[in-house]
Amino acid sequence: MRLGLIFSHRLSHMIPLYVMWLVCLNLVSEALIAQDYQHNQAQESSSELQASTASGSGASPPAPPQSAPIAPPSPAATARALPPEAANPSNPSNNALATGQPAPTPTPALFSTPEPVPAQPTLAPTPTAAITMPQPATPGVATATPQAIPVGAPNLPPTPTPTAVPIPPGLGPPVGINLRTSVPQPGIGQLFEVEVTVEAEAASPVDTVQVYLDFDPSILRVVEINFGATLEVVLQSGFDNLGGQVDYAAGTLGDSVLAPFTLVSLKFLAINPTGPSGTMLQFAPLIAPRETKAIEAGNNNLGILSPLILVIQ
């Protein structure tokens, strides 16, 4: 098997050499035939010249035997002798081998002239048309003028008009709540009271007040809560010395209160000193559920809140 592969490989290389050898042999044969033909023509011309000279002198030498002229091979016969690859009419070199004529030498193009590219016309933007939405006419009803809706515009909802919040009737000036003490600079270990007062004027009555306070549990501690007598119904009462909070709310079942009064009294104990800036007893942020309010007939009429600064010595 290996010998067969080697033989076929070598045979594939020898076939082109054999074809080239046949082409060369054919060309040499044509050259020899053409040379022999020209030699015979020359001898015939010489014989005719001698015969015409002899006829003029009266002697008639014997004519040499005539040989049939050998015609040169035709291009068709030469093409048949060539392999199919050499007789390809589309290849000038192969045609030169078939016809015996030299192949034309192609002239290389030094420069190629680029073809001009036609300029593209600039398209103008197409204006966007507006679509008019017609409204069907109703007999006896006034028809509104249709509005032009631009194409591509988003369908946005109309901008709402802000509405003013009505002020509940019957409320007077806002009601303020203050924190007051008779001992603004207590000593360490000293008890002192802080009063939560409601500044309700005659024109601003209240029926319910709720107060939420924050303090520093590392400096102050709640000891006692004493209810006020003006709003007799206690709704909420409590304190948290760990979180530093006091929650208190009270109301009345009778008439609204028309004068300033004390809502509740808180007793504190000073447990640690403060710096010169002191510590603050303040109202919690006005956020439910610990939102301080001054209520009259269900409406919050809260005004200014005044915290208290204590300096513990």
N, C-alpha and C positions, 0 to 999 in steps of 0.2 A: 504493500500500500504506500509506504514511504517512497519507494523507488518510482512508483507511478506519479506521485505528487511532484517529485523532483523533475521527472521527465516532462510532465505537463507544464511546469513553471519555466523550464528552459525552452520548451517548444513555443511558449507564448512570447518569449523574447526573440526567438529566431525567425518567427513569421514576418515581423516588420523588416528584418534584414533581408529576408528572401525576396520580399516584394520590392525593396529598393534595388536589389541586384537585378531583378527582371526589368525594372524601368531603365536602369543604366545599360543593360544588354540590348534593350530595344532601341535606345538612342544611338548606341554604337553601330548597330545593324543598319539603321536608317542613314547614318553618315557614310558608311561603306557603300551602300547601294547608290546613294546620291553621287559619290565620287566615281563609282564604276560607270554610272549613266553618263556623267560629263565626259569621261574618258572615251566612251564609245561614240558620243556625239562628235568629239574632236577627230577621231579616226575616220568617221564617215565624211566629215567635211574635207579632210585631207585627200581621201580617195576620190571624191567628186572633183576636187581641184586637179588632181593628176589625170583623171579621165578627160576633163575638158581640155587640158593641155595636150594630151595625146591625140585627141580628135582633131585638134587644130594642126598637128604635124602629120596626120594621116595614119598614125599607128593606133591600133586599138588594143591596149593591153587587156588581158583577162581581168574581169571584175572580181573582186574578192567576195567570198560568200557573205550574204546579208544575214545579220543577226537581228532577231526581234528586239525592239526597244523595251527596256524594263521600266515600267511606270513606277513612279514613287508611291509609297504606301499612302492610302487615303487617311484623312483624319479620323474617319469612323473606325477603320481597322486599328489605328493606333489607340483610340479610346477603348476598343474592345480588349486590347492587350493590357490595359492599365487596370489596377484594382478599383473597386467602387470608390474608395476614399480619394484616389488621385483624379477621378473623372467627375468630380463634383463641379457643376457649372457655376455655382455661387462663389467658388474660391478662385480668384484670379491666378494664383500660383499653380493650382491644379490644371486650369485651362491652358496655361502656358506649357505644361508638360504634355497635355493631350494634343495641342496644335503645333507645338514646336516654336511658338512665338514667345518673345520675352514678356514677362508680366509687367504691367505698368506699375511704376513706383508711386505709392500714394503720397500726396503732398500734405504734410502736417499743418494743421491750423494753429498759427501762433497765438492769435487772440480771437476770442468769441465775442461777438457783439450781442449784448443782452437785449432782449426784446422789451420794448417799453410796456410798462404795466398801466393800463388805463386807470385814471383817478376815480375813486369811488365818490359818488355824489353824497353830499352832507344832507341828511334828512332833518328837516325842521320838526320840532316837537309838535305833536298833534294836540291841539287845545282840547281840554276836557269839557265836554258839554254838560249842561245842567239838565237834570230830569225834572220835569214839572209834573207833580202828582195832581191830576184833576179830581175835583170833588163832584159827585152827582148832585144835581140840583133837585131840591125838594120843594114842591109847590107850597107857597105861603110861608116859607122859611128863608131868612136871609142867608145867602151863600157867602162863605168866607173866601177871601182871595187866596188862591193856592200859593204856597211858598216853594221856591226853587231849592231843591236838595242837590248839592254838588256830589258828583260821582266819586266814590272812594272815601268820602268823609265818614268818620265813625259816628254811629248812632248813640250819642251821649245823652244821658238823662238831663233834664233841665236843672239848673242850679237852684237849690231850695233857698227861699227867702228866710233869713233868720227871724224868728218870732220872739218878741220881747216877753220875758217871763212876768206875768202879772204879780204885783205886790199885794199880798192879802190885805183886805180892808180892816181897819180897826187897830193896826199896829202903830205905835208911836216910835220915838227914837230908840235906837238899839240899847240893849241892857248890858252893862258891863259887870264883870265879876272880879273882885280883888282879893288878895291874900295879905293879911295884916297881923302884926305881932307887937307886943309891948317890950320884948327882949330881942333886939336884932343881933346882939353879940353875946350869946350864952356861953358859959364855961363848960368844960368837959365834965360830964356826969350831971349836968343841970337839966331840969324839966322846964319846958316852956310851952305856951299855947299859941296856935295860929288860927285866926278866925277867917272863914270864907264868907265874905259879905257880897250881897247882890244889890247893885245900885239901880233899883227900879224906881223911876220917877212916877209922878202922878199920871202922866200921859202914856206911860209904858208899863202896864200891869203884867204880871206873870202868874201862872198857876202851877207850873212845874219847872224845877231846875235840877240838872244833873251835872256833876263835876267829877273829873278824872285828873289826878295829880301824879307826878313822878318826882322821886327824890333819890339821893345817893345813899344806899343802905349801909355803906361802910362808914358814913359820918352821922346819919340820923336814924332813929328808930321810933316808930309809932307806938305809943303806949295806950292811948285811949281815944275814942270818938264820942263826942257829946252832941246829940241832936239839937237842932234849932227848934224854937217853938212856933215860928211863923208858918212854915209849911209842915203841918202836923203829921202827914202821912209819909212815912219813910218807905221808899220804894227799893233802895239798894244801899247797903252799908258794909264796907269791908276794907282790909288793908293787907299788904304783903311786904314784910320786912326783908325777905330774901330778894324779891324782884324790885323793891322800891316803888310801890304803887299804893294809891288810896282811891277808892271808888265810893261815890255817895250820890244819891238821888232822892228827892222828896217832892211832894205835891200837896194840894189842898182839895177838899171836897166842897168847900164853900166858895166865897167870892175870891176873885184874883187879888193879889197883893199889890198895893199901889205905892208903898213907901220903901226906902232902903231898909234892909234887914240882914241879920246874920243867919246864913244857911246852916252852918255846922261849925263846931270848934274841935280842933285836933290837938292832942297833947303829944309832944315829941320829947325824946331824950337825946342829948348830944353825947356821942360816944367817942369821937375822934376829932382832933383839931383840923382846921383848914388853913390855907394860906391867906394872904391879904385879900385875894379876890373872892374868897368865901365859897359857899356852895349854894346851889339854886334849888328852890322848891317851885316847880313850874307845872303848867297845864300840859297834859298829854296832847300829841298831835290830833287835830280835828278829823279823825278817821274812825268810822264805826269799827267795832262796837264801843270804843272808849272815846266818844265825842262829847265834849262839853256843850250844853245847850241851855238856853233860857226860853221857855215855851209859854205861849199864850194862845189858847184855843187851838192847839195842835200845830201852831206855826212857830218856827225857831226865830227869835228876835235877838240873837246874841250879838253883843258889841265887843268892846275892848276887854282883853284878859290881861291882868297885871300880876306877874309872878313875884316871888319874894327871894331876896338874897340874904343868907345868914353867914356870919363869920364866927366860927367856933374857936375860942381861945384856950 
